[in-house]
Amino acid sequence: MGTGRTLEQAVRPLYPVLLRLLVIAVLVHRAHSDSACRVTKCNSEFVASTAPLNPAIFRDLVLYCRALRQATDCARRTARNCRGDLHYHSTIRGFQAQMQSHNCTHVPTDAPVEEFPPVRPGSPHEEHLPPMCAYRGGPSTVYRHCGLFGDPHLRTFYDDFQTCKVDRAWPLIDNAYLAVQVTNVPVAVAASHGFTATATTKLTVIVKGEVAECAREKVYQAQQNNLPDAFADGTRSGGPNGIRSLVLDVRVPGRHVEIHVRYIDTTIVLRQIGNYLTFAIRMPEDVINTGNFDEDGLQLCVKGCPLSERIDYVEFLRNPPQSSSNTVLHRSEIAMPKDMAIQKCRQSNVTDFYLDSCVFDLMTTGDANFTLAAKSALEDVYRLHPNPGRTHRNRTIESTISGSQTPVNSAPSRTLPRRTLSLYMLLISCIILLTNWSYFVT
């Protein structure tokens, strides 16, 4: 016992030295970790670069998703030194959540932003409107998007996705301010393969003159291989006293025009792609609700296609026709093999309903222009839909899903780095040794 007390008395002066060494070791380790884990810098750079962007605009969404991917790559490069840092894990999860909420996996971030130009100087959006011609909606206004393209494929104002026959003339929209009629004809190539596929060859837009102080009635008629650069009366705008409350904006002559009905805050996009036309619109819900909703008041954008005119494209893609008994076919011949159609459509970066539609069109017609139609329709969604990520999912047609993928929201590793774990074990061992020194030396 005496020897133990003597040795303890001899070692006791070393206690402060050992404690100081341990404190210094911990501080040095913390300083090293802080300098090595630079995830905060990645986050700060991302916030600074995206502050002026509005992801609701497609061009800004491209830039936003590009910055988000760069920030994610930056954060992951710090993984080795930040693995035990809670801020690192929360930052990675935050970036993943942003990628998912903005649907960045479907945004073409590799494309030059010049392909998605901002609002141009002198465009109708920059011109001031007098109160009598200004849309009276507010922050709570709900906007809706409708699109028609390809065979045709329809996305209604209420995000129902349909593939329809709708041969000849059909009303898309008919309300107090606007009427749009579409005319579809059988696709010759599809007919030669025994399919009843149709496509749009005529679109008629009638801006009604009920709001007399803002615009008189105007008619715009697009036909196959004829996308005019003016309304039927030869003008490109309308409104009282030189006020352009209605504007026809020619984006690409003969290929892409837009009609801006400013007093109801509505944008219509018409395109000629290959031999056929596509249609897209963004309109406030209160304007939509001024239409005729009786049983006889058919509006494809509102109610969708009648059941008798719908084609079960999902079943068609899962089980391509093999016999003449298929309701879509007269004989069992497809224009393009399914695998080849999927490959071509994926090269256009279309997904979800737009991938399915593209594959369907290529299989029934073999016309590669339908891939461009699907791609343009998807770009219109990101530009005109108030919340494109809400209904657009990372989905391909059922038979193409193969292999296992790492879940996007998989939990990060919670294991500590070996260096950190060793230091903590040393610290605990020293504390136990110092507090029980008398026991060990006796």
Secondary structure as UniProt FT lines:
FT   HELIX           2..11
FT   TURN            12..13
FT   HELIX           14..36
FT   HELIX           39..50
FT   TURN            51..52
FT   TURN            55..56
FT   HELIX           58..77
FT   HELIX           79..82
FT   TURN            83..84
FT   HELIX           86..101
FT   TURN            102..103
FT   HELIX           104..106
FT   TURN            109..110
FT   HELIX           113..115
FT   TURN            121..122
FT   HELIX           124..126
FT   HELIX           131..133
FT   TURN            139..140
FT   STRAND          143..149
FT   TURN            150..152
FT   STRAND          153..155
FT   TURN            157..158
FT   STRAND          161..164
FT   STRAND          168..174
FT   STRAND          178..186
FT   HELIX           188..192
FT   TURN            193..194
FT   STRAND          198..207
FT   TURN            212..214
FT   STRAND          218..223
FT   TURN            224..225
FT   TURN            232..233
FT   STRAND          237..238
FT   HELIX           240..242
FT   STRAND          246..252
FT   TURN            253..255
FT   STRAND          256..261
FT   HELIX           262..264
FT   STRAND          266..273
FT   TURN            274..275
FT   STRAND          276..284
FT   HELIX           285..288
FT   TURN            289..290
FT   TURN            295..296
FT   HELIX           300..303
FT   HELIX           307..309
FT   STRAND          310..311
FT   HELIX           313..318
FT   TURN            324..325
FT   TURN            327..328
FT   HELIX           338..347
FT   TURN            348..349
FT   HELIX           352..365
FT   HELIX           369..384
FT   HELIX           388..391
FT   HELIX           398..400
FT   TURN            408..409
FT   HELIX           418..435
FT   HELIX           437..441
//
